[in-house]
Amino acid sequence: MLGVGQTADAEDMNDSFNLLNMMMAQWQRRRYMVYELVTASKVATGQISYTVGPGGDFDIPRPSKLESAFFRQQFNQQLPVDYPFTILRAREDYNRIGLKTLNAFPQFIFYDAANPLGNLFPWPVPNNQYEIHITVMQQLQQFAGMDEEITLPPEYKAALMWNLTLELYPFYGLPVNEIVAKKAEASMRIIEEANAQIPRLQMPGSLQGRGGSYNIYGDYYIGSAG
């Protein structure tokens, strides 16, 4: 934006800094832009719900969603057993549960991403014989000041530079430089390749244990045991 030897004024620096943090907040919502998943845990207390966020029952940065979740049965402290939760992705699915206070072996979990604290609903409601574990995306760095050191993995630095430049073009009413756009896209692809994690395919229970093979085109089983 500036010529050689020129210095940006305080207002331009502040606007660019705010754009940087807004861009980081948007990256936080993209799984391929987050380099790590973290797991937090809490021993169940028989509550219907638990708060998630700074100062909550799960004292972590407030996530937008759950990536996975499981509960640990603690009858045997030397050999605890983990069971996966089935994640309910919508409030409507949780609302269809008739007896929400049922206390039994857990199976489902729903996360309501409220702000400033999210709310976690395991069901059936577990007691203190179980420990709840949730896996969420690592919180990307939000910069507190312009002199703060970048603590992200090295490949993020080029992506920060080129993509922030793209954010600044329309901010100053300038046309986008094609070379900058290509470099910004390439830097994002590098991060996506580095962070990509593809879970193994899971088959619905209704399609398992029938024997034989399944014809996906005709929607029928071949050679199943009679």
C-alpha positions in Angstrom: 0.0 0.0 0.0 2.9 2.3 0.7 6.0 3.3 -1.2 9.6 2.4 -0.3 10.7 4.1 2.9 7.2 5.2 3.9 5.7 4.2 7.2 2.0 3.4 7.9 0.2 5.7 10.3 -1.3 4.4 13.5 -4.9 4.2 12.1 -3.8 2.0 9.2 -1.7 -0.2 11.5 -4.7 -0.6 13.9 -7.1 -1.4 11.0 -4.7 -4.1 9.7 -4.2 -5.5 13.1 -8.0 -5.9 13.6 -8.3 -7.5 10.2 -5.6 -10.0 11.2 -7.5 -11.1 14.3 -10.8 -11.3 12.4 -9.1 -13.5 9.9 -7.8 -15.8 12.6 -11.3 -16.1 14.2 -12.6 -17.3 10.8 -9.7 -19.8 10.4 -10.6 -21.2 13.8 -13.9 -22.4 12.4 -12.2 -24.4 9.6 -11.0 -27.9 10.6 -8.2 -28.0 8.0 -6.8 -24.7 9.4 -6.4 -26.1 12.9 -3.2 -28.0 13.4 -4.2 -30.0 16.5 -7.1 -31.5 18.4 -7.2 -31.5 22.2 -9.1 -33.6 24.6 -10.6 -32.3 27.9 -12.2 -34.5 30.6 -14.3 -34.2 33.7 -15.7 -36.8 36.1 -19.5 -36.9 35.7 -21.5 -35.7 38.7 -25.1 -36.7 37.6 -25.8 -33.3 36.1 -28.0 -33.1 33.0 -25.6 -30.6 31.5 -22.1 -29.2 31.8 -20.7 -25.8 30.8 -17.8 -25.6 28.3 -15.6 -22.5 28.1 -13.3 -20.3 30.3 -14.2 -20.9 33.9 -16.8 -23.6 33.1 -17.0 -27.2 34.0 -14.7 -27.9 31.1 -12.3 -25.0 31.5 -11.1 -24.6 28.0 -11.5 -22.0 25.2 -15.2 -22.3 24.0 -15.3 -24.6 21.0 -17.8 -24.2 18.1 -18.5 -28.0 18.0 -17.3 -31.4 19.2 -15.0 -33.3 16.9 -15.4 -36.5 18.9 -16.3 -37.6 22.4 -16.1 -40.7 24.7 -16.8 -41.7 28.3 -14.5 -43.7 30.5 -16.0 -46.4 32.9 -13.9 -46.3 36.1 -15.0 -49.4 37.9 -11.4 -50.7 37.5 -8.9 -47.9 38.1 -6.0 -50.0 36.8 -7.8 -50.9 33.5 -10.5 -48.2 32.7 -12.6 -48.9 29.6 -13.5 -46.2 27.1 -16.8 -46.1 25.1 -17.5 -43.7 22.2 -20.4 -41.3 22.4 -22.7 -40.9 19.5 -22.8 -37.1 18.9 -26.1 -35.4 18.3 -25.4 -32.5 16.0 -28.7 -30.6 16.4 -30.9 -29.4 19.2 -33.9 -30.9 17.5 -32.3 -34.4 17.9 -31.8 -33.9 21.6 -35.3 -32.5 22.0 -36.7 -35.8 20.7 -35.4 -37.6 23.8 -38.4 -38.3 26.0 -36.9 -38.8 29.5 -33.9 -36.5 29.6 -33.2 -37.2 33.3 -32.8 -40.9 32.8 -29.7 -42.2 34.7 -28.1 -45.1 33.0 -25.3 -46.2 30.7 -24.5 -43.2 28.5 -24.8 -43.3 24.8 -25.4 -39.9 23.2 -24.0 -36.4 23.7 -25.2 -33.1 22.4 -23.2 -29.8 22.5 -25.0 -26.5 22.4 -22.4 -23.9 21.3 -23.9 -21.0 23.4 -21.8 -17.9 24.1 -19.8 -17.2 26.3 -20.2 -20.7 27.7 -21.3 -23.7 25.7 -23.5 -26.4 27.2 -22.8 -30.2 27.0 -25.7 -32.7 27.4 -24.7 -36.4 27.9 -27.6 -38.9 27.8 -28.5 -41.1 29.5 -27.2 -39.0 32.4 -23.9 -40.5 33.7 -23.0 -40.6 37.4 -19.6 -40.4 39.1 -18.6 -43.9 37.9 -17.9 -42.3 34.5 -15.5 -39.7 33.1 -16.6 -37.6 30.1 -14.0 -36.8 27.5 -14.5 -34.3 24.6 -12.2 -33.7 21.7 -12.2 -30.2 20.2 -10.1 -28.0 17.9 -7.1 -26.3 19.4 -7.6 -22.6 19.8 -5.6 -20.7 17.2 -3.6 -17.7 18.3 -5.3 -14.4 18.8 -2.8 -11.5 18.9 -3.0 -9.2 21.8 -0.5 -6.6 20.4 1.4 -5.8 17.2 4.7 -6.9 18.7 3.5 -10.3 19.9 5.5 -13.3 18.6 3.8 -15.7 16.3 3.6 -19.1 18.0 1.9 -21.0 15.2 3.7 -23.7 13.2 6.1 -22.3 10.7 3.9 -22.9 7.6 1.3 -20.5 9.0 3.6 -17.4 8.6 3.3 -17.3 4.8 -0.4 -17.9 4.9 -0.8 -15.0 7.4 1.2 -12.6 5.2 -0.4 -13.4 1.8 -4.0 -13.8 3.1 -3.9 -10.7 5.2 -2.7 -8.9 2.0 -5.9 -10.1 0.3 -8.0 -8.8 3.1 -6.4 -5.4 2.8 -7.0 -4.9 -1.0 -10.8 -4.2 -0.8 -10.3 -2.4 2.5 -8.3 0.3 0.6 -10.4 0.0 -2.6 -7.6 -1.6 -4.6 -7.8 -4.4 -7.2 -6.5 -7.8 -6.1 -3.1 -8.8 -7.4 -3.3 -12.2 -9.1 0.1 -13.2 -8.0 -0.7 -12.5 -4.4 -4.0 -14.4 -4.8 -2.2 -17.5 -6.1 0.4 -17.3 -3.3 -2.4 -17.0 -0.7 -4.2 -20.0 -2.2 -1.0 -22.1 -2.3 -0.2 -21.3 1.3 -3.7 -22.4 2.4 -3.3 -25.7 0.5 0.0 -26.4 2.3 -1.7 -26.0 5.7 -4.7 -28.1 4.6 -2.4 -30.9 3.5 -0.4 -30.8 6.7 -3.6 -30.8 8.9 -5.7 -33.2 7.0 -7.0 -36.2 9.1 -9.5 -38.5 7.5 -11.3 -40.9 9.9 -11.9 -44.5 8.9 -15.3 -45.1 7.4 -17.9 -46.2 9.9 -20.8 -48.4 8.8 -24.3 -48.1 10.3 -25.1 -51.0 12.6 -28.1 -52.0 10.4 -25.7 -52.8 7.6 -23.4 -55.0 9.6 -23.7 -58.6 10.6 -25.9 -59.7 7.8 -23.4 -61.9 6.0 -22.6 -61.9 2.3 -22.1 -58.6 0.5 -24.2 -55.5 -0.1 -25.1 -54.2 -3.6 -25.1 -50.4 -3.3 -26.8 -50.0 -6.7 -29.7 -52.4 -6.1 -29.9 -51.8 -2.4 -29.9 -55.6 -1.5 -27.6 -58.2 0.0 -25.9 -60.9 -2.0 -25.3 -64.4 -0.6 -26.5 -63.6 2.9 -26.9 -66.6 5.2 -30.3 -68.0 5.1 
